[in-house]
Amino acid sequence: MIFTRYTSFVKDKTPIFQSLLTKRNIFIGLGIFVFSLVFFGSNIFQPKIVEKKPVDIETEDPTTLVKAAHSAVSVKKEKYLVSSSTPQFVVFSFDGSKSVDMLNETLDFEKKLAGEGKPLHFTYFVNAAYFLSQSTANLYQAPGQPVGKSMIGFSDYKKDIPLRVA
C-alpha cells in the first residue's frame, strides 16, 4: 500500500523518480544501507559490553552471586601461552584409601621424588567408616542409612586404624 502511494506521487512529479522507484531498486538501496551499518562502524547489531563491578561474596545476596557466576562463564576466554617456566599441575584421582599399604606406597613414592628434586603432593580423602571396625560400626551412620550400615564397608583390621590415622 505504501509502495502504491509513493509510486503515484512520483508519477505525477517527475519521470526520473519514476524510473528509480522500483521494488528492485528499493531493496538494493536497503541492502546497501544495512551493509554500510554493519561494515562501517555501527554497533547496533553487536551487544554492548558492560564493565562488571566486583562482587563481594560475603555481603551479596545469592541471586546476585548466581548472576555473577553466569556472566563469568559467558566471558570470552583468553588463551594463555605455556612455557618452560609455567608450573604444571597434574591431578590423579583414585579410590582405595581403605588400603594402608596403598597409602604407605604413595607416601614412599612422594619422598623418593622429593629426594630427586621433583616435588609431588598427595591429598587423601579417607571415609569416616574406614576409621571404624565391624565391632565399632554402631558409631557410624551414613546419610539416609541405618546406624552401623556402610555401603563401602569398614576397616578390615583393627590394627590398620591407628596406621591410617598416622
Order of alpha helices (4+ residues) and beta strands (2+ residues): alpha-alpha-alpha-alpha-alpha-alpha
